[in-house]
Amino acid sequence: MSESATPPKLAPPGAGLPLLESLVVRAPRPPVSPPRYTRESALTGVEQTAERLLARTAPLSHAQLVTPKLITRVRGLEDSSRFWSPSMVLEHLCITGRGTAQLIILLSQGGRSERRVNIAAVKPVGRDPVEVREEFTAIHRGLRAQLAAEAASHWEGPKHTHPWFGALTAADWLRLFASHLRLHEKQLELLLA
C-alpha cells in the first residue's frame, strides 16, 4: 500500500469486478440455502457496523479524513474504489444507504421502481467530511425507525434488479445493505492501516 497525491490509473467507476469474482457473485444460490441475515440480524448488523465505522473515523483529523490512500483491492469492490479517503467511504455509504432504504420501503409496500441501479453513479465526489459524518449518522442510526414507520409487509414480494446480484426482494436488499457496510468496513481498515 502506498499513499499518493496523484490518483493512480485505475479501472473506471462501474467497470465491475474481475471475471472470476463476477461469475461467483452471479452464480445461482441453492434454494434451500438459508440467508446469511434475517431482517432483524441485518438491521442489527447495519447498526453495529455503522457504529464501528463512526468510532474508527471519529479521532481522525480533517487531513486524515480527506486524504485518499491507495490500497490493495478488497474482494467484492471495484478497482476504482481502491483510491479513496475515509470520508469518501462514508460518503459512498450515504449515497447507497439512502437509495437502498428508499428501495426497501417501496418494495415492502408492494411497489416497483423503474430506476436502474448504476454502480458508477454511487461513487463519492469528496464532499465536506463533517456533513458526510452527520448524514451517515442520520441514515444509519435512523434506519430501524424509518423502516418501522414506512415499510409494509411485502418483504418477499416485488423485486428490483441489482446489476451484480440480479432480482432482489426488500428482504434481500436489507441483507445486501448489511453486507455492503461490512465490505466497506474492510476497505476502511486497509485505509487506516
LOSE-96389 format. One line per field, with one value per residue (C-alpha): y, z, x. Coordinates in Angstrom, 1 decimal. Example, Ala and Ser with C-alpha at 12.3 -4.5 7.8 and 13.67 -1.06 7.14 Angstrom:
2
yy	c(-4.5:-1.1)
zz	c(7.8:7.1)
xx	c(12.3:13.7)
This chain:
193
yy	c(0.0:3.5:7.0:9.3:12.8:11.9:9.5:6.2:4.7:2.5:1.0:3.5:3.5:1.0:-1.3:-4.1:-6.9:-9.2:-12.0:-14.9:-12.8:-11.6:-15.2:-16.2:-13.2:-14.0:-17.8:-19.0:-19.9:-23.2:-22.6:-24.4:-22.2:-20.1:-16.4:-15.0:-12.5:-12.4:-9.0:-8.4:-9.5:-7.4:-4.3:-5.1:-5.6:-2.3:-0.5:-2.2:-1.8:1.8:2.5:0.9:3.0:6.1:5.2:4.4:7.7:10.0:10.5:11.3:14.8:16.7:15.9:12.2:12.1:13.6:12.2:9.3:6.3:3.5:0.1:-3.4:-4.3:-5.8:-8.8:-7.5:-3.9:-2.4:-1.3:2.3:2.1:1.5:5.2:6.7:8.6:7.5:10.3:9.0:5.6:7.2:9.4:6.3:4.6:7.7:7.5:3.8:3.8:6.5:4.9:1.3:2.4:4.1:1.0:-1.4:0.7:0.9:-2.9:-3.7:-1.7:-3.8:-1.0:-1.3:1.1:1.8:3.3:1.4:0.8:2.3:1.4:4.3:6.8:5.9:6.8:9.6:13.1:14.4:16.3:18.0:15.3:17.0:17.0:13.4:12.1:13.9:12.4:8.9:9.0:10.1:7.4:4.5:5.3:6.1:3.1:0.9:3.7:4.6:1.0:0.6:3.7:3.3:-0.3:-2.6:-6.4:-7.4:-8.3:-11.3:-9.7:-7.4:-7.5:-4.9:-5.8:-5.1:-5.2:-7.7:-9.8:-9.9:-9.5:-8.9:-8.5:-5.9:-8.5:-9.3:-5.5:-5.2:-8.2:-6.5:-3.3:-5.0:-7.0:-3.8:-2.0:-4.9:-4.9:-1.2:-1.7:-3.9:-1.1:1.4:-1.0:-1.0:2.8:3.2:0.5)
zz	c(0.0:-0.8:-0.4:-3.3:-4.0:-7.7:-8.5:-9.8:-13.1:-12.1:-13.9:-14.4:-12.0:-13.0:-14.7:-12.4:-10.7:-12.2:-14.3:-11.8:-9.0:-11.2:-12.1:-8.4:-7.5:-10.3:-9.6:-8.6:-4.9:-3.9:-2.9:0.4:1.4:4.5:4.1:5.9:7.7:9.0:8.8:12.5:12.3:9.1:10.9:13.9:11.6:9.9:13.3:14.7:11.6:11.3:14.9:14.3:11.2:13.1:16.0:13.7:11.8:14.9:16.0:12.5:11.6:8.7:6.6:7.5:6.6:3.2:2.0:-0.4:0.0:-2.5:-1.0:-2.4:-3.9:-1.4:-2.9:-3.9:-4.6:-7.9:-8.8:-8.9:-5.2:-4.3:-4.0:-1.6:1.7:4.9:4.3:0.7:2.2:4.4:1.6:-0.7:2.1:2.5:-1.2:-1.3:2.2:1.3:-2.0:-0.6:2.3:-0.2:-2.4:0.6:1.7:-1.8:-2.4:1.0:0.2:-2.9:-5.2:-8.1:-9.4:-12.9:-11.6:-12.8:-10.2:-11.6:-9.9:-11.4:-10.0:-6.4:-6.2:-3.8:-5.1:-2.0:0.0:3.3:5.8:8.7:6.6:5.4:9.0:10.0:7.1:7.6:11.3:10.5:7.8:9.7:13.2:11.8:9.6:12.1:12.9:9.3:8.3:11.3:10.3:6.5:5.5:4.9:4.8:1.3:2.3:0.0:-2.7:-5.6:-6.8:-8.1:-10.1:-8.9:-11.7:-9.9:-7.8:-10.0:-8.9:-5.1:-2.8:0.0:2.4:0.0:-0.3:3.5:3.7:1.0:3.0:5.9:3.8:1.9:5.1:6.2:2.9:3.2:6.8:5.4:3.0:5.8:7.9:5.0:4.6:8.3:8.5)
xx	c(0.0:1.2:-0.1:-0.1:-1.4:-1.8:-4.6:-3.3:-4.5:-7.4:-10.4:-13.2:-16.2:-18.8:-16.3:-17.3:-15.5:-12.8:-14.3:-14.0:-15.4:-18.2:-19.1:-19.2:-21.4:-23.8:-23.9:-27.4:-27.7:-29.3:-33.0:-32.5:-29.5:-30.5:-29.9:-26.9:-29.1:-32.6:-34.3:-33.6:-30.0:-29.5:-30.8:-28.6:-25.6:-26.2:-26.3:-23.3:-21.1:-22.2:-21.2:-17.8:-17.2:-18.1:-15.8:-12.9:-13.2:-14.1:-10.4:-9.2:-8.0:-9.5:-6.5:-6.7:-10.4:-10.0:-6.6:-7.1:-4.8:-4.1:-4.9:-4.9:-8.3:-10.8:-12.7:-16.1:-15.0:-14.3:-10.8:-11.9:-12.7:-9.0:-8.0:-10.5:-10.2:-12.0:-14.6:-15.2:-16.0:-18.7:-19.9:-20.4:-22.3:-24.5:-25.4:-26.0:-27.7:-30.2:-31.1:-31.3:-33.5:-36.0:-36.0:-36.6:-39.6:-41.0:-40.7:-42.0:-45.1:-45.7:-44.3:-42.0:-39.3:-38.1:-34.9:-31.8:-29.1:-26.0:-22.7:-20.8:-23.4:-22.8:-19.2:-18.1:-17.1:-15.3:-18.0:-17.2:-16.4:-18.3:-21.5:-20.8:-20.5:-23.7:-25.6:-24.0:-25.1:-28.7:-29.1:-27.7:-28.9:-32.3:-32.8:-34.6:-37.1:-37.6:-38.4:-40.7:-42.6:-42.7:-42.1:-45.0:-45.4:-44.3:-40.7:-40.6:-42.8:-41.7:-38.1:-35.7:-32.6:-29.1:-26.6:-24.3:-26.8:-29.9:-33.5:-33.8:-36.8:-37.0:-35.6:-32.7:-31.9:-31.8:-29.4:-27.3:-27.3:-25.7:-23.2:-22.3:-21.4:-19.2:-17.4:-16.6:-15.5:-12.7:-11.8:-11.7:-9.5:-6.9:-7.1:-6.3:-3.6)
